Amino acid sequence: MSQSNSYGNLTQEQIEILGRQGCSAQDWSQVKVADGFNTARVRNVQFLGRVHVGRFTGGIRLAGGLEKPSGIYNATIANCIIGDDVYISNIGVHIANYDIGPNACIENVGTMVTWPGATFGNGVKIAVLNEAGGREVILFDELSAQFAYLMCVHRYRPVLIEKLLEMTAKEVKKAGSDTGKVGAGARICSTPEIVDVNVGPYAVMKAAASLVNGTVLSSAEAPSVIESGVVAEDFIIAESASVTGSAHLKKVFVGQGCKVGSQFSAESSLLFSNCEAFNGEACSIFAGPYTVTHHKSTLLIACLFSFYNAGSGANQSNHMYKLGPVHEGKLERGTKAGSFSYMMWPCRVGPFSVVLGKHTRIFDTSDFPFAHLEAGADGKCSMIPGLYLATAGTLRDAQKWPNRDRRKGSKKRDMISFDTFSPYTVGKMVRASSILIDMQNSTDRSVEEVSINGAQMKRVLLRTSQKFYRTAIEMYLLGKILARVEKALNGGIKGIRKALAAEADGVFSRDWVDIGGQLMPKQRLHDLTDAIEGGEVTDFAAFCGEVGKIYEGFEKDEWAWVKETYKEYFGRALESLTKDDLAEAAESYRTTKIRFLKQVLIDAEKDFGGLSRTGFGQDGSAEDLDEDFRQVRGLYDDNKFVKETRANIKAVEQRVAEFKERISAISWSKWR
Amino acid sequence: MDVEQRVRKVVARQLKVDEKEVKLESDFVRDLGAESIQSIELVACFEEEFDIEMD
């Protein structure tokens, strides 16, 4: 695809030909054309102001193989640069103040205009979390989940916010222009109104209703799609995203790989990578990566999410009829809300928890990951910490997210940590276990329930939840050690010792944080925010560089955490482990992991049990029930997930056996 | 109290049924109406009653 860079005046003969073809110009001397300009492909065009027109030699290939000759037909063009082999046809009102890249196609569009001083959605303030304001994030093209998170959540560091605002202002300034852009190869058709909208290369905009003050980021390898009936105002839509099905967006950021459609409406919200939003409504939400809401009557409001799944009719309140909609919720990664679940903000839910029922009491279960949180008839939250650790759903989610990363192309703005078990979640389990032990020791057996940060818990389950967490903590720590030593076995004792030592660049923090989907030691976050406040990180590119380095260093930091936590949890330093200890650790890992996977299988089997068969075999006999179930749902033994989990069990057996054999072959005498 | 009686007592208390309804052949879910969460609580109660750990 080429683009002319030399333009000249039309000849008198060309002007006459154009005139005969229904063309006119305010001032023909302001119409410049590229070498090789073809008058035959410009018909019924009114030129206003200064217009540059490229060469028209080829055609535009449309979906289905249809090819149309490039050119300008039936249009009013004002102050535009038209690239080579652009196809513009049937423009109802006009196209004004646009730079249109080569091979772009604009057809059956009403008004397409850029007004002076446009910023194309950049600079729009989004009142996230607190609908009444105070946590505003300002839109700009390159906005990432990490940057937005700090801007929104860390308001307790005003100097940091001031510096982030300075970085933002620079980015917003870059976007300002009196001329809009349509990237090379973009396709825009049947859209009545496009005002102050930048359109990236290869974007597809088909039958949108109205697009005002926004940017559609797009590229050849990561095209974005805006379709049928979409109304968007004050927005940025990132690469690989699709916004379709009459979605209504007002003051919204749609991140890379997001899918929004089926009449979803969103206002004052940020949706980062790979979110899916259909049918329902969002207001003032910070939807971190992989936030998913698919159903009608689902309202997500004033809340922080990531890896979230909303059941049908899930909703929340941020207003208690006092000082306005000022309350906010924090649902940590992996949370699921059951159908018609309700929460009254403020509430905070720990990672990978499941919320069921109508919660009318405020609670904070952030220290208790993988919890079952069910509202009783009185609206109180009843909690079972750790219940969702060994469940098929949790394991399936962990497997599916990385495979569902729809971000194409090399540029990925949001840093996403996919690990279900990490120092972030396992650290919470360690803390939770300690709280549960203390409560168990200090609570008399006659007590039926205990209260933890607004949630109720059956006393008898204090021990059960400890057991859930113990399994996961040990599985994680031992698994990490096994994996590390396994890789070092070829290096003999020296290699193993090196593997068990600390990494020079690893940073240890007991507490880890989840910064908009990226996990990191708290110390890393402090170092980053200190560097911003101290003026060492002064622009957005430098910010991304620092965040990227933290992301790259995840494994080293994780190892620092595993090493220290192992010492505290098992009471022994890794350096003191002998060959036998390592073999024993591997055996403990085998036992724990297999017990875990077997529990997952038991959980999966419930989907094939008697109760799951309810309603099958309708109008038939008892035998028909089984056959109907078999035809529709298949057999437990044939289920893909079940097969994979069983294979996983075998792999663990084999892996540990091999490890023990290999480590036993290392000369004992050389081991201290 | 023998083991069977203790089990019966725990089940009756936990599932809020009459001790007489808890029979050796009773199915927790089908006959005694235990739901998934109640099964977890039941196991926890057995563990506490008998000071054991159940998988």
Interface residues (C-beta under 8 A of the other chain):
Chain A: H372 E374 I384 L387 R445 K458 V460 L461 R463 T464 K467 R595 K606 G610 L611
Chain B: V29 R30 S36 I37 I40 E41 V43 A44 C45 E47 E48 E53 D55
